[in-house]
Amino acid sequence: MNVVNSGDTGFMIVCSALVLFMTPGLAFFYGGLVRSKNVVNTMMMSFAAMAIVAVQWVLFGYSIAFAPGSGSFAPVFGGFQWLGLHGVGLLPNPDYAATIPHQQFMIFQAMFAIITPALISGAIVERMKFKAYAVFILLWSTISYDLLAHWVWAMDGWLRGLGALDFAGGTVVHINAGVSALVAMLMLGPRKGFPHRVSPPHNVTLALLGGGMLWFGWFGFNAGSAGSAGSIATAAFVATNTSAGAAMLGWMLLDTFLKGKPTAVGAVTGAVAGLVAITPACGYVSPLSAIVIGLGVSAICYWALNQRIKWNMDDTLDAFSVHGVGGIFGAIITGVLASRLVNPAGADGLLFGNPSLLLIQLLAVAVTIVFSGTVTFVLLKLVDWTIGIRSGEAQESEGLDLVEHGEKAYHELI
């Protein structure tokens, strides 16, 4: 019988809180990058996920994602026996939480489920109806997130069974949200006046604060995915910080050489890209490999961001350019740089004599792209047919803070 370890439990409680802290961090990051008349609405899109998904996860989300499936459906769909957390108690579960309470594992995973749909908002802010967004993320979390989490992380998930590696959410979180962001952006269309009207960030300092909160919270995101305090958590922590630093450095160098100045928004965007790319690999790669990942993703995401500008794609806050592209790169490079010398429970990648892992990672990436994109398209069509997804031109001109919430972020002092 497994016994609760107080050290592991304390570690996971802190990590869970750190991951939740990332969602307000995302709100500040996104909020600082939009126009002042939309900052409340933008931040509310992140905070709304904290409410909607927190309840959804307890009622049925966790059961769909992690409960044992039945029969031939087991590899693709979890069971219903954990609805309302029935049977998810305070004793360890040997499959997922051998040294911590089962509910502790559940709430740690809840924080992942919360931030993932919030990431999508970066592509559709300043033009999507808030109630449509709320309905969409409830449906999307249930179908796209919960099912993909089962495929990749559940004991009987089919991608896990193939040997796909995703330590902390490269496919489940970042590719899933990034591809959905791209589809949502294309379906909504560009903002009024785009691309001729330039909309610079209204408050760069808020974006830097949010980026710092994300970096800080990401240690819980990645190190906590080890499930216990120990050597693998340490390896993930070190790789996370190293990749973020390397990516931020790479982005600043690119900005300097290509545009003459290292911008603050570019620097924090680079850091986030480095955090995204290391997420699937952090528990499987060395610190030197983390530097390679950070530098590599900064170059790729830098290109993707500038290319989408040339193509006049209104991915408002570059949710796809950073999370989608960065997640794809991170998942694929895991198949190259993963090493059992770092984590014996993982697998060796191409560089360590195992090309089959790279093929498996490519399959996981392709499956995620197709599944996530299809689900997002169908759900947004459904929501659009019922309540509509796009704000009107007059509402966009006035700003969604007043239109959707009756509030303003800033008031003149008299």
C-alpha positions as CSV (number, residue, x, y, z in Angstrom):
1,M,0.0,0.0,0.0
2,N,1.4,3.4,-0.9
3,V,1.9,5.9,1.9
4,V,1.6,9.6,1.7
5,N,5.1,11.3,1.7
6,S,4.8,14.7,3.4
7,G,7.8,16.1,1.5
8,D,6.5,15.2,-1.9
9,T,3.0,16.4,-0.9
10,G,4.3,19.8,0.3
11,F,6.3,20.1,-2.9
12,M,3.3,19.3,-5.1
13,I,1.1,21.7,-3.2
14,V,3.6,24.5,-3.9
15,C,3.9,23.5,-7.5
16,S,0.1,23.5,-7.9
17,A,-0.1,27.0,-6.5
18,L,2.8,28.1,-8.9
19,V,0.9,26.8,-11.9
20,L,-2.3,28.6,-10.9
21,F,-0.1,31.8,-10.5
22,M,0.7,31.5,-14.2
23,T,-2.8,32.3,-15.2
24,P,-2.9,35.8,-13.6
25,G,0.6,36.1,-15.0
26,L,-0.8,35.4,-18.5
27,A,-3.5,38.0,-17.9
28,F,-0.9,40.7,-17.1
29,F,1.2,39.6,-20.0
30,Y,-1.6,39.7,-22.5
31,G,-3.3,42.7,-20.9
32,G,-0.2,44.9,-21.2
33,L,0.1,44.1,-24.9
34,V,-3.4,45.2,-26.0
35,R,-4.9,48.7,-26.3
36,S,-6.1,50.3,-23.0
37,K,-9.7,50.1,-24.0
38,N,-9.5,46.3,-24.1
39,V,-7.3,45.5,-21.1
40,V,-10.0,44.5,-18.7
41,N,-11.7,42.2,-21.3
42,T,-8.3,40.6,-22.2
43,M,-7.4,39.9,-18.6
44,M,-10.9,38.6,-17.8
45,M,-10.5,36.0,-20.5
46,S,-7.7,34.5,-18.4
47,F,-9.5,34.9,-15.1
48,A,-12.7,33.4,-16.5
49,A,-10.8,30.2,-17.2
50,M,-9.9,30.0,-13.6
51,A,-13.6,29.8,-12.7
52,I,-15.1,27.8,-15.6
53,V,-12.4,25.0,-15.8
54,A,-11.9,24.7,-12.1
55,V,-15.6,23.6,-11.7
56,Q,-15.6,21.6,-15.0
57,W,-12.5,19.6,-13.9
58,V,-14.0,18.5,-10.6
59,L,-17.4,17.6,-12.1
60,F,-16.2,15.6,-15.1
61,G,-13.0,16.9,-16.7
62,Y,-10.6,14.9,-14.5
63,S,-12.6,11.7,-15.0
64,I,-12.6,12.1,-18.8
65,A,-8.9,12.8,-18.8
66,F,-7.5,10.3,-16.3
67,A,-10.0,7.7,-15.1
68,P,-9.4,4.2,-16.5
69,G,-11.3,3.7,-19.8
70,S,-13.3,0.6,-20.6
71,G,-12.9,-1.9,-23.4
72,S,-11.8,-0.7,-26.8
73,F,-12.5,2.9,-25.9
74,A,-9.9,2.9,-23.1
75,P,-7.0,4.3,-25.2
76,V,-9.1,7.3,-26.4
77,F,-11.5,8.1,-23.6
78,G,-11.4,8.0,-19.8
79,G,-14.1,6.5,-17.7
80,F,-16.9,8.1,-15.7
81,Q,-16.2,6.5,-12.4
82,W,-14.4,9.6,-11.1
83,L,-17.2,12.1,-11.9
84,G,-17.5,14.6,-9.1
85,L,-14.2,13.2,-7.8
86,H,-16.0,10.1,-6.6
87,G,-13.2,7.7,-5.6
88,V,-10.6,10.4,-5.8
89,G,-9.6,10.6,-2.2
90,L,-6.8,11.6,0.1
91,L,-4.9,8.3,-0.3
92,P,-2.2,7.8,-3.0
93,N,-3.1,6.4,-6.4
94,P,-0.4,4.0,-7.5
95,D,-0.7,4.9,-11.2
96,Y,-0.5,8.7,-10.9
97,A,0.3,9.7,-7.3
98,A,2.2,7.0,-5.5
99,T,3.5,9.2,-2.7
100,I,0.9,12.0,-2.6
101,P,-2.8,12.2,-2.1
102,H,-4.8,11.4,-5.3
103,Q,-6.6,14.7,-4.9
104,Q,-3.3,16.5,-4.9
105,F,-2.4,15.0,-8.3
106,M,-5.9,16.0,-9.5
107,I,-5.6,19.6,-8.4
108,F,-2.1,19.9,-9.9
109,Q,-3.5,18.7,-13.3
110,A,-6.5,21.1,-12.9
111,M,-4.1,24.0,-13.0
112,F,-2.8,22.8,-16.4
113,A,-6.4,22.5,-17.6
114,I,-7.1,26.1,-16.5
115,I,-4.3,27.9,-18.3
116,T,-4.5,26.0,-21.6
117,P,-7.7,27.5,-22.9
118,A,-6.6,30.9,-21.6
119,L,-3.6,30.8,-23.9
120,I,-6.0,30.7,-26.9
121,S,-7.4,34.1,-26.0
122,G,-4.1,35.8,-27.2
123,A,-5.1,35.3,-30.8
124,I,-8.7,36.5,-30.6
125,V,-8.7,39.4,-28.1
126,E,-10.2,42.8,-28.9
127,R,-12.9,41.2,-31.1
128,M,-14.6,38.1,-29.6
129,K,-17.8,38.2,-27.6
130,F,-17.0,37.4,-24.0
131,K,-20.0,35.0,-23.5
132,A,-19.1,33.2,-26.7
133,Y,-15.5,32.8,-25.4
134,A,-16.9,31.4,-22.1
135,V,-19.1,28.8,-23.8
136,F,-16.3,27.9,-26.2
137,I,-13.6,27.2,-23.6
138,L,-16.1,25.1,-21.6
139,L,-16.7,22.9,-24.7
140,W,-13.1,23.0,-25.9
141,S,-11.7,22.0,-22.5
142,T,-14.1,19.0,-22.4
143,I,-13.4,17.7,-25.8
144,S,-10.0,18.9,-27.0
145,Y,-8.1,19.2,-23.8
146,D,-9.5,16.4,-21.8
147,L,-9.3,13.8,-24.6
148,L,-5.8,14.8,-25.6
149,A,-4.7,14.7,-22.0
150,H,-6.0,11.2,-21.8
151,W,-4.2,10.1,-25.0
152,V,-0.8,11.5,-23.8
153,W,-0.8,11.2,-20.0
154,A,-3.4,8.6,-18.9
155,M,-2.0,5.1,-18.2
156,D,-4.1,3.6,-21.0
157,G,-3.8,6.5,-23.4
158,W,-2.8,5.4,-26.9
159,L,-0.1,8.0,-27.6
160,R,1.5,7.2,-24.2
161,G,1.3,3.6,-25.2
162,L,3.2,4.3,-28.4
163,G,6.0,5.9,-26.3
164,A,5.3,9.6,-27.0
165,L,7.1,11.8,-24.5
166,D,5.5,15.0,-23.2
167,F,6.9,15.7,-19.8
168,A,4.8,18.8,-19.0
169,G,2.5,19.7,-21.9
170,G,4.2,20.4,-25.2
171,T,1.4,18.6,-27.1
172,V,-1.4,18.7,-24.6
173,V,-1.0,22.4,-23.6
174,H,1.0,24.4,-26.2
175,I,0.4,22.7,-29.6
176,N,-3.2,22.1,-28.6
177,A,-3.8,25.8,-27.6
178,G,-1.6,27.2,-30.3
179,V,-3.3,25.4,-33.2
180,S,-6.7,26.3,-31.7
181,A,-5.6,29.9,-31.5
182,L,-4.7,29.9,-35.2
183,V,-8.0,28.4,-36.3
184,A,-10.0,30.8,-34.0
185,M,-8.0,33.8,-35.4
186,L,-8.7,32.8,-39.0
187,M,-12.4,32.2,-38.3
188,L,-12.9,35.5,-36.5
189,G,-11.0,37.5,-39.0
190,P,-8.8,40.5,-38.3
191,R,-9.5,43.4,-36.1
192,K,-11.1,46.5,-37.6
193,G,-8.4,48.5,-39.4
194,F,-5.8,45.7,-39.4
195,P,-3.1,45.8,-40.7
196,H,-3.1,49.5,-41.6
197,R,-3.8,50.8,-38.1
198,V,-0.8,50.1,-35.8
199,S,-1.9,49.0,-32.3
200,P,1.2,49.1,-30.0
201,P,1.1,47.7,-26.5
202,H,-0.5,50.1,-24.1
203,N,1.7,49.1,-21.1
204,V,5.0,47.3,-21.7
205,T,5.7,47.2,-18.0
206,L,2.5,45.1,-17.4
207,A,3.7,42.7,-20.1
208,L,7.1,42.4,-18.4
209,L,5.4,41.8,-15.1
210,G,3.2,39.1,-16.6
211,G,6.2,37.5,-18.3
212,G,8.1,37.4,-15.1
213,M,5.1,35.8,-13.3
214,L,4.9,33.2,-16.1
215,W,8.6,32.4,-15.8
216,F,8.3,32.0,-12.0
217,G,5.2,29.9,-12.2
218,W,6.7,27.7,-14.9
219,F,9.0,26.1,-12.4
220,G,5.9,24.6,-10.8
221,F,4.6,23.7,-14.2
222,N,7.7,21.7,-15.3
223,A,9.4,20.6,-12.0
224,G,6.0,19.6,-10.5
225,S,5.4,17.3,-13.5
226,A,7.9,15.0,-11.9
227,G,5.2,14.2,-9.4
228,S,7.7,14.3,-6.4
229,A,10.6,16.2,-5.1
230,G,13.8,14.6,-6.3
231,S,16.4,14.4,-9.1
232,I,14.0,14.5,-12.0
233,A,12.2,17.6,-10.6
234,T,15.6,19.2,-10.2
235,A,16.6,18.4,-13.8
236,A,13.4,19.8,-15.1
237,F,13.8,23.0,-13.0
238,V,17.4,23.6,-14.3
239,A,16.4,22.9,-17.9
240,T,13.5,25.2,-17.7
241,N,15.5,28.2,-16.4
242,T,18.3,27.5,-18.8
243,S,16.1,27.3,-21.9
244,A,14.2,30.5,-21.0
245,G,17.4,32.4,-20.5
246,A,19.0,31.1,-23.8
247,A,15.8,32.0,-25.7
248,M,15.6,35.4,-24.2
249,L,19.3,36.0,-25.1
250,G,18.8,34.7,-28.6
251,W,15.8,37.0,-29.2
252,M,17.6,40.1,-27.9
253,L,20.5,39.3,-30.2
254,L,18.2,38.9,-33.2
255,D,16.4,42.1,-32.4
256,T,19.8,43.9,-32.1
257,F,21.3,42.6,-35.4
258,L,18.1,42.8,-37.5
259,K,16.3,45.9,-36.0
260,G,19.1,47.8,-34.3
261,K,17.7,47.6,-30.7
262,P,16.8,44.8,-28.2
263,T,13.1,45.5,-27.4
264,A,11.6,44.7,-24.0
265,V,8.5,43.1,-25.6
266,G,10.8,41.0,-27.8
267,A,12.9,39.9,-24.8
268,V,10.0,38.7,-22.8
269,T,8.4,37.0,-25.8
270,G,11.7,35.2,-26.3
271,A,11.7,34.0,-22.7
272,V,8.1,32.7,-23.1
273,A,9.1,30.9,-26.3
274,G,12.0,29.2,-24.5
275,L,9.7,28.1,-21.7
276,V,7.2,26.7,-24.2
277,A,9.8,24.7,-26.1
278,I,11.4,23.2,-23.0
279,T,8.1,22.1,-21.5
280,P,7.8,18.7,-23.3
281,A,11.6,18.0,-22.9
282,C,12.5,19.4,-19.5
283,G,12.5,16.1,-17.7
284,Y,14.5,14.3,-20.3
285,V,17.3,16.6,-21.5
286,S,20.6,18.0,-20.1
287,P,21.3,21.7,-19.3
288,L,23.4,21.9,-22.5
289,S,20.6,20.5,-24.6
290,A,18.3,23.1,-22.9
291,I,20.5,25.9,-24.3
292,V,20.2,24.4,-27.8
293,I,16.5,24.2,-27.4
294,G,16.3,27.8,-26.1
295,L,18.4,29.3,-28.9
296,G,16.7,27.2,-31.6
297,V,13.2,28.2,-30.6
298,S,14.1,31.8,-30.4
299,A,15.2,31.8,-34.0
300,I,12.2,29.8,-35.2
301,C,9.5,31.8,-33.3
302,Y,11.2,35.0,-34.3
303,W,10.8,34.0,-37.9
304,A,7.2,32.8,-37.4
305,L,6.2,36.0,-35.7
306,N,7.7,38.3,-38.4
307,Q,6.3,36.0,-41.1
308,R,2.8,36.2,-39.9
309,I,3.1,40.0,-39.8
310,K,4.1,39.9,-43.5
311,W,1.2,37.6,-44.3
312,N,-1.2,40.1,-42.5
313,M,-2.4,37.4,-40.1
314,D,-4.0,39.0,-37.0
315,D,-2.8,36.6,-34.3
316,T,-3.1,39.6,-31.9
317,L,-0.6,38.5,-29.2
318,D,1.2,35.7,-31.2
319,A,-0.4,32.8,-29.5
320,F,0.2,30.5,-32.4
321,S,3.6,32.1,-33.3
322,V,4.9,31.4,-29.8
323,H,2.9,28.6,-28.3
324,G,1.9,26.7,-31.4
325,V,5.3,27.0,-33.2
326,G,7.3,26.7,-30.0
327,G,5.3,23.7,-28.9
328,I,5.8,21.9,-32.2
329,F,9.6,22.6,-32.1
330,G,9.8,21.5,-28.5
331,A,8.0,18.2,-29.1
332,I,10.0,17.4,-32.1
333,I,13.4,18.3,-30.6
334,T,12.5,16.1,-27.6
335,G,12.7,13.2,-30.1
336,V,16.3,14.3,-30.9
337,L,17.8,15.3,-27.5
338,A,16.0,13.1,-24.9
339,S,18.4,10.9,-22.9
340,R,17.9,8.1,-20.5
341,L,21.0,9.3,-18.7
342,V,18.9,12.2,-17.5
343,N,15.7,10.2,-16.9
344,P,15.8,6.4,-17.0
345,A,12.0,6.3,-17.2
346,G,12.1,8.3,-20.5
347,A,13.8,7.2,-23.7
348,D,16.8,8.0,-25.8
349,G,16.3,10.3,-28.8
350,L,17.9,10.4,-32.3
351,L,21.1,11.9,-31.0
352,F,21.5,9.0,-28.6
353,G,20.9,6.2,-31.1
354,N,17.1,5.9,-31.2
355,P,15.5,7.4,-34.3
356,S,12.2,5.8,-33.6
357,L,11.5,8.3,-30.8
358,L,11.7,11.1,-33.3
359,L,9.1,9.4,-35.5
360,I,6.8,8.9,-32.6
361,Q,7.1,12.5,-31.6
362,L,6.3,13.6,-35.2
363,L,3.2,11.4,-35.1
364,A,2.1,12.9,-31.8
365,V,2.6,16.4,-33.2
366,A,0.6,15.6,-36.4
367,V,-2.2,14.0,-34.4
368,T,-2.5,17.0,-32.1
369,I,-2.5,19.5,-34.9
370,V,-5.3,17.7,-36.8
371,F,-7.4,16.9,-33.8
372,S,-7.1,20.3,-32.1
373,G,-7.7,22.2,-35.3
374,T,-10.8,20.1,-36.2
375,V,-12.4,20.4,-32.8
376,T,-11.8,24.1,-32.6
377,F,-13.4,24.7,-36.1
378,V,-16.5,22.6,-35.3
379,L,-17.0,24.2,-31.8
380,L,-16.6,27.7,-33.0
381,K,-19.0,27.1,-35.9
382,L,-21.5,25.7,-33.4
383,V,-21.1,28.7,-31.1
384,D,-21.3,31.1,-34.0
385,W,-24.6,29.6,-35.3
386,T,-26.2,29.9,-31.8
387,I,-25.0,33.1,-30.1
388,G,-22.4,34.6,-32.5
389,I,-18.6,34.9,-31.9
390,R,-17.6,38.3,-33.3
391,S,-18.3,41.7,-31.8
392,G,-19.6,44.4,-34.1
393,E,-17.5,47.2,-35.5
394,A,-19.2,49.8,-33.2
395,Q,-18.4,47.7,-30.1
396,E,-14.8,47.2,-31.2
397,S,-14.4,50.9,-31.8
398,E,-15.7,51.7,-28.3
399,G,-13.6,49.0,-26.7
400,L,-14.7,45.7,-25.2
401,D,-14.0,46.8,-21.6
402,L,-17.1,49.0,-21.6
403,V,-19.2,46.9,-24.0
404,E,-18.6,43.5,-22.3
405,H,-18.0,44.5,-18.7
406,G,-19.2,48.1,-18.1
407,E,-15.8,48.9,-16.7
408,K,-12.6,50.8,-17.6
409,A,-9.1,49.9,-16.7
410,Y,-8.1,53.5,-16.2
411,H,-9.9,56.6,-15.1
412,E,-8.7,60.2,-15.4
413,L,-7.8,61.7,-12.1
414,I,-9.6,65.0,-11.4
